[in-house]
Amino acid sequence: MTYKENSKKFLDEANITIGDTVKVSKEDVSYKGILLDRSEDAEDNYIVLKLNSGYNIGIEITNASIELIEHGDKPKIGYDETEIPHDDNKMDISIISTGGTVSSIIDYSTGAVHPAFTAGDLLKANPELIDLANYDVKALYNILSENMEPKYWVEAARSIADDINNGSQGVVIAHGTDTMHYTSAALSFILRTPVPIVVTGAQRSSDRPSTDTFLNLINSVGAAKSDIAEVTVCMHDSLNDDICALHSGVKVRKMHTSRRDTFRSIDGEPIAYLKDGEIQKTTRPYNKREECELKLYDNVEDKVALIKSYPGISQEIIDYYIDKGYKGLLIEGTGLGHVPEYMVPSLERAADEKIPCVMTSQCIYGRVNMNVYSTGRKLLDAHLISGEDMTPEVGYVKLCWALGQTDDVEEVRKIMETNIAGEINQRTSAKYFLN
């Protein structure tokens, strides 16, 4: 135990150790929770409790009293990989780390958060997981998600395929949140999967009182054990530590910089909701286990640009990417799918040079319709491809993938206009707006 001097004396006098449920009273306020460990360099007059809400708080012990409610299980200091038993009655789940906050654990000897990620690390930080499944845990790479590249999507997909071929019954991908929805979309196109593939992350690291790491991981493992054989994203559904939403990998987006419920389904509902590692309810039909064989379509073109239209944008931007040899352009247009009229000649040039250009909208909800206004019709005449109701991020990823399958512009058009993994809704309902 890292408590010392005053705080250690405060706890020892009440026969309380880490893991015990206690009640701390101070003046007219009391707190009930589980006593947690803390970093060695923490201030001596404080103890740390995990409240029932899931939040951790520090309490100054001056003029405070503490009461033991219940002795708890004492935390195991660590796990040797050879000590983790295999249980034939449990499912075999792979957890693949690509980096990000969710892959970090607290080192209480220093108080630091570090990215070591093995089965032992995982179970040390989240011992409740050991009751749910057998685990094969590996770190594929350790990068900040803003450094993600299309080649990493391919490496992740191949690693997932290897695990499934070796008997994994479900896969969890630990990923940074900033570009998680790009990766979930890429895996949705690259893989046809007979088992669940769940991408998860954390908005707040495990050293913070409001960390969302544990809830997201335990529910992601639950989703990986389910019969929902699609690529999904599993994250908090509210600000509370209660339920996670399971979103389609091609209909999800990060919507807030810091909220724990930042991920929302776009133009649709989550596939399911989970609590305590169990599916609570599903909201729509989904692909089920073993309905298809594993297939890997892992050619991806990385010379694709995502261009956002804005007032005053120059047509030279289109010409720049053409001159630099880019193979495809994803346009994030305004409204129903527009750019300034003066950009049409440059887009016609792209069409002449067999560079497919796909139009999506800056609007998060709704769909592109270039038939309504004159500018849109001119864009259609310039051979712009409609992105339907795909978000710009999904449209960009799909165009990278489509160009990996063929360099024929008409075949690319067919792929972009075909619903491959649930990315295109035939009808878009307004009821999902900001739902």
C-alpha positions in Angstrom: 0.0 0.0 0.0 1.4 3.4 -1.0 -0.3 5.3 1.8 2.2 6.5 4.4 2.6 8.6 7.6 -0.6 10.5 8.3 -2.8 8.8 5.8 -1.5 5.3 6.7 -2.1 6.0 10.4 -5.6 7.2 9.6 -6.3 3.9 7.8 -4.5 1.6 10.1 -6.4 2.8 13.2 -9.6 1.7 11.5 -8.1 -1.6 10.2 -8.8 -0.5 6.6 -6.8 -1.4 3.5 -7.0 -1.0 -0.2 -10.1 -2.6 -1.6 -12.3 -2.1 1.5 -15.7 -0.4 1.2 -15.7 2.6 3.6 -17.6 5.6 4.7 -15.7 8.8 5.2 -17.4 11.6 7.1 -16.3 15.2 7.3 -18.3 18.1 8.8 -21.8 17.6 7.3 -20.7 15.6 4.3 -20.1 11.8 3.9 -18.8 9.7 1.1 -19.1 5.9 0.6 -16.9 4.0 -1.7 -14.0 1.6 -2.3 -10.5 2.7 -1.0 -8.1 2.8 -4.0 -4.4 2.9 -4.2 -2.6 6.1 -5.2 0.7 7.3 -6.5 3.6 7.3 -4.1 4.2 11.1 -4.5 0.6 12.0 -3.7 0.0 14.4 -0.8 0.0 12.6 2.5 -3.2 14.0 3.9 -5.4 12.6 1.2 -7.0 9.2 0.5 -8.8 8.1 -2.8 -12.2 6.5 -3.0 -14.1 5.1 -6.0 -17.7 6.1 -5.6 -20.7 4.0 -6.7 -21.1 6.4 -9.6 -17.7 5.2 -10.9 -15.9 8.4 -10.2 -12.8 8.6 -8.1 -12.4 11.4 -5.6 -9.6 12.5 -3.3 -10.6 13.3 0.3 -8.5 15.3 2.7 -8.4 13.5 6.0 -8.0 16.5 8.3 -10.9 16.5 10.8 -12.4 13.4 9.0 -13.5 10.1 10.3 -13.6 6.8 8.5 -15.8 3.7 9.1 -15.3 0.2 7.6 -18.4 -1.0 5.8 -17.0 -4.2 4.3 -13.6 -5.8 3.7 -12.9 -6.2 0.0 -10.8 -8.5 -2.0 -7.2 -7.4 -1.9 -5.8 -6.4 -5.2 -3.3 -8.7 -6.9 -0.1 -6.8 -7.5 0.4 -8.3 -10.9 -0.1 -11.3 -13.1 2.6 -13.4 -14.7 1.5 -14.5 -18.1 1.9 -18.2 -17.1 -0.4 -17.7 -14.1 -3.5 -16.8 -16.3 -5.5 -20.1 -16.6 -7.3 -21.2 -19.8 -10.9 -22.2 -19.1 -12.4 -24.4 -21.7 -15.9 -23.2 -20.7 -15.0 -19.6 -21.7 -14.8 -18.1 -25.1 -11.5 -17.2 -26.6 -11.3 -13.4 -27.2 -8.4 -11.5 -28.9 -7.5 -8.0 -27.8 -5.3 -6.1 -30.1 -3.8 -2.8 -29.0 -3.0 0.0 -31.5 -2.3 2.5 -28.8 -4.4 5.3 -27.4 -5.7 6.1 -23.9 -7.5 2.8 -23.4 -4.3 0.8 -23.8 -2.6 2.6 -20.9 -2.4 1.5 -17.3 -1.4 3.2 -14.0 2.0 2.4 -12.6 1.4 3.1 -8.9 5.1 3.1 -8.1 5.4 6.3 -10.1 1.9 7.5 -10.6 2.5 7.6 -14.3 0.3 6.2 -17.0 2.2 4.0 -19.5 1.3 2.0 -22.6 2.6 -1.5 -21.6 -0.1 -3.8 -22.9 0.1 -7.6 -22.3 -2.5 -10.0 -20.9 -0.9 -9.5 -17.5 -1.2 -5.7 -17.7 -4.8 -5.9 -18.9 -5.9 -8.1 -16.1 -3.9 -6.2 -13.5 -5.7 -3.1 -14.4 -9.1 -4.7 -15.0 -9.2 -8.0 -13.0 -13.0 -8.4 -13.5 -12.3 -9.3 -17.2 -10.8 -12.6 -16.2 -14.2 -13.9 -15.4 -15.6 -13.2 -18.9 -13.3 -14.9 -21.3 -9.9 -16.3 -22.2 -7.6 -13.7 -23.8 -4.9 -13.5 -26.4 -3.6 -9.9 -26.0 -1.0 -8.3 -28.2 0.2 -4.8 -29.0 0.2 -4.4 -32.8 1.7 -0.9 -32.5 1.6 1.9 -30.1 0.7 5.2 -31.8 -1.4 8.2 -31.1 -4.5 7.9 -33.3 -3.8 11.1 -35.1 -0.8 9.3 -36.6 -3.0 6.5 -38.1 -2.4 5.8 -41.8 -4.2 3.6 -44.3 -1.4 1.1 -44.2 -2.1 0.6 -40.5 -5.7 -0.3 -41.3 -4.4 -3.1 -43.5 -2.0 -4.3 -40.8 -4.8 -4.4 -38.2 -7.2 -6.2 -40.6 -4.5 -8.9 -41.4 -3.8 -9.3 -37.7 -7.5 -9.7 -37.0 -7.8 -12.3 -39.8 -4.9 -14.2 -38.4 -6.5 -14.4 -35.0 -9.8 -15.5 -36.4 -8.1 -18.2 -38.4 -6.3 -19.3 -35.2 -9.6 -19.8 -33.4 -10.5 -16.4 -31.9 -14.2 -16.2 -31.3 -14.3 -12.4 -31.1 -11.8 -9.5 -31.4 -11.5 -6.3 -29.5 -9.4 -3.5 -31.0 -8.1 -0.9 -28.5 -7.7 2.4 -30.3 -7.3 6.1 -29.8 -10.6 7.9 -30.1 -9.7 10.7 -32.4 -9.6 8.6 -35.6 -11.4 5.5 -34.3 -14.4 5.9 -36.7 -12.0 6.0 -39.7 -10.5 2.7 -38.6 -13.9 1.0 -37.8 -15.0 2.0 -41.3 -11.8 0.7 -42.9 -12.2 -2.7 -41.1 -15.8 -2.8 -42.2 -14.8 -2.7 -45.9 -11.6 -4.8 -45.7 -13.1 -7.7 -43.7 -16.1 -10.0 -44.1 -16.2 -11.5 -40.7 -17.9 -14.5 -39.1 -17.2 -13.2 -35.6 -17.7 -9.9 -33.8 -15.0 -7.2 -34.2 -15.3 -4.4 -31.6 -13.3 -1.2 -31.7 -13.1 0.6 -28.4 -11.2 3.4 -26.7 -11.2 5.8 -23.8 -11.7 9.5 -23.5 -10.0 9.7 -20.1 -7.0 7.8 -19.0 -7.0 5.3 -16.1 -5.3 7.8 -13.7 -8.3 10.2 -13.9 -11.3 10.0 -11.6 -13.7 9.9 -14.5 -11.9 7.3 -16.6 -14.1 5.4 -19.0 -11.6 2.7 -19.7 -13.0 -0.1 -17.6 -16.7 0.2 -18.6 -15.8 0.4 -22.3 -13.5 -2.6 -22.1 -15.8 -4.9 -20.2 -18.7 -4.1 -22.5 -16.5 -4.5 -25.6 -15.6 -8.0 -24.4 -19.3 -8.7 -23.9 -19.9 -7.5 -27.4 -17.1 -9.7 -28.8 -18.8 -12.7 -27.1 -22.2 -11.8 -28.7 -23.6 -13.0 -32.0 -23.3 -9.6 -33.6 -20.7 -10.5 -36.3 -20.1 -7.0 -37.6 -17.4 -4.3 -37.1 -18.7 -2.1 -34.3 -17.6 0.7 -32.0 -18.4 0.2 -28.3 -18.3 3.4 -26.1 -20.2 5.1 -23.2 -23.8 5.9 -24.0 -24.1 8.6 -21.3 -22.1 10.6 -18.9 -22.8 8.0 -16.2 -20.9 4.7 -15.7 -23.8 2.4 -16.7 -24.5 1.5 -20.3 -22.4 1.4 -23.5 -23.8 1.8 -27.0 -22.7 -0.5 -29.8 -22.5 1.5 -33.0 -22.1 0.3 -36.6 -18.5 0.8 -37.7 -19.7 2.8 -40.7 -22.4 4.9 -39.1 -20.6 6.4 -36.1 -18.7 9.6 -35.4 -16.9 11.3 -32.6 -19.1 14.3 -31.7 -17.4 16.0 -28.7 -13.8 16.6 -27.8 -14.0 15.3 -24.2 -17.4 13.9 -23.2 -17.3 10.2 -22.5 -20.4 9.7 -24.6 -18.8 11.4 -27.6 -19.5 8.6 -30.1 -23.0 8.7 -31.6 -24.7 6.8 -34.4 -25.4 8.9 -37.4 -28.6 8.6 -39.4 -29.5 5.5 -37.4 -29.6 3.9 -34.0 -26.9 1.9 -32.2 -27.1 -1.8 -33.0 -27.3 -2.7 -29.3 -26.7 -1.5 -25.7 -24.6 -3.3 -23.1 -24.4 -3.3 -19.4 -22.0 -5.2 -17.2 -20.7 -7.1 -20.3 -24.2 -8.3 -21.3 -26.4 -7.2 -24.3 -29.4 -5.4 -22.9 -31.3 -4.9 -26.1 -30.7 -4.7 -29.9 -32.4 -2.2 -32.1 -32.1 -3.6 -35.6 -31.2 -6.8 -37.5 -27.5 -7.5 -37.8 -25.1 -10.0 -39.3 -24.8 -13.1 -37.1 -22.0 -15.4 -36.2 -20.9 -17.9 -38.9 -23.3 -16.5 -41.5 -20.3 -15.9 -43.8 -16.8 -17.1 -44.2 -13.8 -14.9 -43.3 -12.7 -12.8 -46.3 -10.0 -10.2 -46.6 -10.0 -7.5 -49.2 -6.8 -5.7 -48.1 -5.8 -3.6 -51.0 -6.1 0.1 -50.1 -5.1 3.2 -52.1 -3.6 5.9 -49.8 -3.3 8.7 -52.4 -6.8 9.9 -51.8 -7.5 13.5 -50.5 -10.4 14.7 -48.4 -11.2 18.3 -49.4 -13.5 20.5 -47.4 -15.4 23.2 -49.3 -15.6 26.7 -47.7 -16.3 30.3 -48.7 -13.4 31.4 -50.8 -11.9 28.0 -51.5 -9.7 28.1 -54.6 -10.0 25.7 -57.5 -6.2 25.5 -57.4 -6.7 23.0 -54.5 -8.3 20.5 -56.9 -5.5 21.2 -59.5 -2.9 20.7 -56.8 -4.0 17.2 -56.0 -4.4 16.3 -59.7 -0.8 17.5 -60.4 0.5 15.5 -57.4 -0.9 12.3 -58.8 -3.7 11.6 -56.4 -6.0 8.8 -57.4 -9.2 10.0 -55.9 -10.8 13.0 -54.3 -13.5 13.0 -51.6 -15.3 16.4 -51.5 -17.0 17.5 -48.3 -19.4 19.9 -49.9 -22.0 22.3 -48.4 -25.6 21.4 -47.9 -27.0 18.9 -50.4 -23.5 18.5 -51.9 -22.2 21.7 -53.4 -19.0 23.6 -54.1 -18.6 27.0 -55.7 -19.4 27.0 -59.4 -16.0 28.2 -60.3 -14.5 24.9 -59.2 -16.5 22.9 -61.8 -13.8 23.2 -64.5 -11.1 21.8 -62.2 -13.5 18.9 -61.3 -14.1 18.3 -65.0 -10.4 18.1 -65.4 -10.2 15.4 -62.7 -12.9 13.5 -64.6 -10.9 13.8 -67.9 -7.9 12.4 -66.1 -9.8 9.4 -64.8 -9.7 10.6 -61.1 -13.0 9.7 -59.4 -14.5 12.5 -57.2 -17.1 11.7 -54.6 -19.4 14.3 -53.1 -20.5 14.2 -49.4 -21.9 16.9 -47.2 -20.5 18.9 -44.3 -23.9 18.3 -42.6 -23.5 15.4 -40.3 -27.1 14.2 -40.9 -29.1 13.7 -44.1 -27.9 12.8 -47.6 -26.4 14.3 -50.7 -28.8 15.3 -53.6 -27.2 17.1 -56.4 -30.4 17.2 -58.5 -32.0 20.0 -56.6 -30.0 23.1 -57.5 -28.3 24.2 -60.6 -24.8 23.9 -59.1 -25.5 20.3 -58.1 -26.6 19.4 -61.6 -23.4 21.0 -63.0 -21.4 18.8 -60.7 -23.3 15.7 -61.9 -22.4 16.7 -65.4 -18.8 16.9 -64.3 -19.2 13.2 -63.3 -19.2 13.7 -59.5 -20.2 10.6 -57.6 -22.9 10.9 -55.0 -21.8 9.9 -51.5 -25.5 9.3 -50.5 -25.7 9.6 -46.7 -22.2 8.6 -45.9 -20.3 10.9 -43.6 -17.2 12.4 -45.2 -14.9 10.2 -43.1 -16.7 7.0 -44.2 -16.8 8.2 -47.8 -13.0 8.9 -47.7 -12.2 5.5 -46.3 -14.5 3.8 -48.8 -12.9 5.6 -51.7 -9.4 4.5 -50.5 -10.7 1.0 -50.3 -12.6 1.1 -53.7 -9.5 2.3 -55.5 -7.6 -0.6 -53.9 -10.0 -3.0 -55.6 -9.9 -1.4 -59.1 -8.5 1.6 -61.0 -11.4 1.6 -63.5 -13.4 4.8 -62.8 -16.8 3.2 -63.6 -16.1 0.3 -61.4 -15.2 2.7 -58.6 -18.5 4.5 -59.2 -20.4 1.2 -58.9 -18.6 0.3 -55.6 -19.2 3.8 -54.1 -22.9 3.6 -55.0 -23.3 0.1 -53.6 -24.1 -0.6 -50.0 -21.2 -2.8 -48.9 -21.3 -2.8 -45.1 -24.4 -0.8 -44.1 -22.8 2.6 -44.9 -25.6 3.7 -47.2 -29.2 3.9 -46.1 -31.8 3.8 -48.9 -33.9 6.2 -46.9 -32.8 8.8 -44.4 -35.2 9.5 -41.5 -35.2 12.9 -39.7 -36.0 11.1 -36.5 -32.3 10.3 -35.9 -31.2 13.9 -36.0 -29.1 14.5 -32.8 -30.9 11.5 -31.2 
